[in-house]
Amino acid sequence: MIKKLKIAVTGGIGGGKSLFCKHIAEKGYPVLSADDISRGILVKNKEVKEKIIKSFGKDSYSGGKLNKKYLAEKVFSSSKNVKKINSIVHTVVIAELETMMRDALAIYKIVFVEAALIFEAKMEEIFDYIVLITADEETRKSRLKEKGINEEEFEKRKLNQIPDEKKRRKSDFIFENNGSEEELKQKAEIFLKLLMN
């Protein structure tokens, strides 16, 4: 019997983890997004909403919707605020992730989770393998520039993530993504073949 696998895909902002996961999803594998789960919890979980408003102000929500711009500015302005929001959201996200992974593994042999903050949230223990998608800083900056994220925003977010150098030591698989999208797609396909052997 093939062992059921829970695999996390992580990496710093602009590294290419979303693209890697997109190629995996296109091959028919379930990919959960910790960011999407987190956003859902921020909007739907009454207790979490109350804590967010208490910590960051009533402007965190506008017309019942999450005020992403306001909250991002508040949160990424200090590491204290990053820790605060993480302490509110992470436990709930991890519980939800575990339920969703269990459901996916009832149907599939492998489930992938895209999550930027695997190590920051100390959730590496819930996965069988951790995949790091990394790229050099200049490549990451130019990719983000194309998406409208300026250098100042990049630096702010980077400060609140463990550097890829440290993540390398804790990851099971590392894929460099300084090349084209096609090259990354090939790496994703090789990785899937490796898992199936």
Backbone torsions as a table, in degrees:
resi	resn	phi	psi	omega
1	MET	NA	132.9	179.0
2	ILE	-74.3	132.5	178.0
3	LYS	-66.7	137.3	176.6
4	LYS	-77.0	135.8	-174.0
5	LEU	-119.8	138.3	173.8
6	LYS	-112.6	116.8	-173.9
7	ILE	-122.2	126.9	177.8
8	ALA	-96.8	138.8	175.0
9	VAL	-116.3	119.3	-175.5
10	THR	-132.8	179.3	179.7
11	GLY	151.9	161.2	-179.0
12	GLY	-69.9	167.1	-179.8
13	ILE	-58.3	130.0	179.8
14	GLY	84.0	2.7	-177.7
15	GLY	-75.0	-30.1	178.3
16	GLY	114.7	14.7	-178.0
17	LYS	-63.3	-35.9	-179.8
18	SER	-65.6	-39.9	179.2
19	LEU	-66.5	-42.7	177.1
20	PHE	-58.3	-45.8	-179.1
21	CYS	-67.3	-33.6	178.3
22	LYS	-61.9	-43.1	179.7
23	HIS	-65.7	-36.5	178.9
24	ILE	-67.6	-42.8	178.3
25	ALA	-63.2	-37.6	179.2
26	GLU	-63.8	-22.9	177.9
27	LYS	-86.0	2.9	175.0
28	GLY	94.3	10.8	179.0
29	TYR	-91.8	145.0	177.7
30	PRO	-73.4	130.8	177.5
31	VAL	-126.0	119.6	177.1
32	LEU	-97.8	144.7	178.5
33	SER	-109.9	117.0	178.7
34	ALA	-61.9	-34.0	178.2
35	ASP	-63.3	-45.1	179.4
36	ASP	-63.3	-42.9	179.2
37	ILE	-62.2	-45.0	179.6
38	SER	-59.9	-45.7	178.9
39	ARG	-61.6	-41.7	178.6
40	GLY	-60.6	-42.4	179.6
41	ILE	-65.8	-41.7	179.5
42	LEU	-61.0	-28.9	-178.5
43	VAL	-92.4	-40.3	-170.3
44	LYS	-97.0	-26.8	-175.1
45	ASN	-83.8	110.5	-173.8
46	LYS	-58.7	-43.8	-178.0
47	GLU	-63.6	-43.9	178.7
48	VAL	-63.3	-45.1	179.1
49	LYS	-56.0	-45.9	-179.5
50	GLU	-60.9	-42.9	-179.9
51	LYS	-66.3	-38.3	179.6
52	ILE	-64.4	-46.8	179.9
53	ILE	-62.0	-41.8	179.5
54	LYS	-63.7	-39.4	-176.8
55	SER	-82.2	-37.5	-171.6
56	PHE	-119.9	-0.9	176.6
57	GLY	100.4	158.4	-175.7
58	LYS	-66.5	-19.4	177.9
59	ASP	-71.6	-3.5	177.3
60	SER	-63.6	-23.2	178.3
61	TYR	-128.0	143.5	179.0
62	SER	-135.6	117.2	-178.4
63	GLY	59.2	37.6	179.0
64	GLY	81.1	-6.7	-179.9
65	LYS	-104.0	154.0	178.5
66	LEU	-68.2	128.7	177.1
67	ASN	-88.7	83.9	-172.4
68	LYS	-57.5	-45.3	-176.7
69	LYS	-61.7	-48.8	-179.3
70	TYR	-60.6	-48.1	-176.6
71	LEU	-65.9	-40.9	178.5
72	ALA	-61.3	-42.8	179.4
73	GLU	-63.2	-42.2	179.0
74	LYS	-65.2	-50.8	-173.6
75	VAL	-66.3	-50.9	-173.9
76	PHE	-78.1	-0.4	179.3
77	SER	-76.9	-19.5	177.7
78	SER	-154.1	147.1	-179.3
79	SER	-66.3	-26.5	177.8
80	LYS	-63.0	-42.3	179.5
81	ASN	-69.3	-35.2	176.7
82	VAL	-62.3	-46.4	178.8
83	LYS	-61.3	-39.1	-178.1
84	LYS	-63.5	-50.1	-178.5
85	ILE	-65.6	-37.4	178.6
86	ASN	-62.9	-39.4	-179.5
87	SER	-67.1	-26.9	178.4
88	ILE	-78.4	-43.2	-168.6
89	VAL	-95.2	-37.9	-169.3
90	HIS	-56.8	-45.7	-178.0
91	THR	-60.4	-41.6	-179.3
92	VAL	-68.0	-40.6	179.2
93	VAL	-63.2	-45.6	-179.0
94	ILE	-60.8	-43.6	179.2
95	ALA	-61.3	-43.9	179.8
96	GLU	-65.8	-42.2	178.2
97	LEU	-59.6	-44.5	-178.4
98	GLU	-62.6	-39.8	177.5
99	THR	-64.2	-46.2	-178.4
100	MET	-66.9	-36.6	177.3
101	MET	-66.2	-41.5	179.2
102	ARG	-61.1	-43.9	178.6
103	ASP	-62.4	-43.1	-179.0
104	ALA	-65.3	-39.1	-178.2
105	LEU	-74.8	-8.5	173.9
106	ALA	-74.6	-21.0	-178.2
107	ILE	-110.4	-42.0	-175.0
108	TYR	-108.3	165.3	178.0
109	LYS	-88.6	-24.1	-177.9
110	ILE	-134.9	139.8	171.7
111	VAL	-127.4	137.6	179.0
112	PHE	-109.0	146.5	175.7
113	VAL	-128.9	121.9	175.0
114	GLU	-89.6	120.5	-178.3
115	ALA	-152.7	123.9	-179.4
116	ALA	-70.7	-31.6	-169.1
117	LEU	-110.4	42.8	180.0
118	ILE	-56.8	-51.8	-175.8
119	PHE	-78.2	-37.4	179.6
120	GLU	-62.3	-36.5	-179.2
121	ALA	-88.5	1.5	-179.2
122	LYS	51.5	48.2	179.7
123	MET	-114.2	16.7	-179.7
124	GLU	-61.1	-26.9	-177.0
125	GLU	-64.2	-22.4	-176.1
126	ILE	-85.2	-1.0	-178.8
127	PHE	-113.4	153.7	175.7
128	ASP	-81.5	-39.2	179.4
129	TYR	-138.5	150.0	174.6
130	ILE	-121.5	126.5	179.9
131	VAL	-106.4	127.9	177.3
132	LEU	-106.4	124.5	173.8
133	ILE	-105.1	120.5	-173.1
134	THR	-132.3	157.7	177.5
135	ALA	-151.3	158.0	179.4
136	ASP	-70.3	159.9	-171.2
137	GLU	-59.6	-42.5	-178.8
138	GLU	-62.6	-40.9	178.7
139	THR	-62.7	-44.7	-179.5
140	ARG	-62.4	-44.2	179.9
141	LYS	-61.0	-45.1	-177.3
142	SER	-67.8	-34.5	176.0
143	ARG	-63.6	-43.2	-178.1
144	LEU	-69.8	-33.2	178.0
145	LYS	-60.5	-41.3	177.6
146	GLU	-61.1	-28.7	-179.9
147	LYS	-91.8	3.4	177.5
148	GLY	85.6	16.6	177.2
149	ILE	-101.6	116.9	-175.7
150	ASN	-79.6	172.7	-175.0
151	GLU	-62.4	-38.4	-179.8
152	GLU	-62.3	-43.5	178.3
153	GLU	-63.6	-42.2	178.5
154	PHE	-58.6	-48.4	-178.4
155	GLU	-62.6	-41.1	179.4
156	LYS	-60.0	-47.8	-177.7
157	ARG	-68.9	-38.7	-179.4
158	LYS	-60.9	-38.3	-179.7
159	LEU	-60.2	-27.7	-177.0
160	ASN	-96.9	10.1	176.3
161	GLN	-120.6	145.7	175.3
162	ILE	-63.8	133.9	-179.5
163	PRO	-60.7	148.6	-179.4
164	ASP	-57.5	-30.4	179.7
165	GLU	-57.8	-42.2	179.7
166	LYS	-73.3	-36.6	-179.4
167	LYS	-64.5	-32.8	179.3
168	ARG	-55.2	-42.1	-176.3
169	ARG	-68.4	-22.8	-176.1
170	LYS	-102.4	-5.1	-175.4
171	SER	-95.5	152.8	-179.8
172	ASP	-87.9	-33.6	178.7
173	PHE	-133.3	139.7	-180.0
174	ILE	-129.0	126.5	177.0
175	PHE	-119.6	122.7	176.4
176	GLU	-78.5	136.4	-178.7
177	ASN	-129.0	61.2	177.8
178	ASN	-98.9	-2.8	-176.6
179	GLY	-101.5	-146.5	-176.0
180	SER	-85.4	168.4	176.2
181	GLU	-62.8	-36.7	-179.8
182	GLU	-62.0	-39.9	178.8
183	GLU	-64.2	-40.6	179.5
184	LEU	-66.3	-38.8	178.1
185	LYS	-60.0	-43.5	178.8
186	GLN	-61.9	-40.2	179.1
187	LYS	-64.4	-39.4	178.3
188	ALA	-63.5	-41.6	-179.1
189	GLU	-67.2	-41.3	177.8
190	ILE	-62.4	-42.6	-180.0
191	PHE	-61.4	-42.2	-180.0
192	LEU	-64.6	-40.5	178.7
193	LYS	-62.7	-41.8	179.2
194	LEU	-59.2	-42.4	-179.0
195	LEU	-67.3	-33.0	-176.1
196	MET	-80.9	-11.4	179.9
197	ASN	-85.1	NA	NA
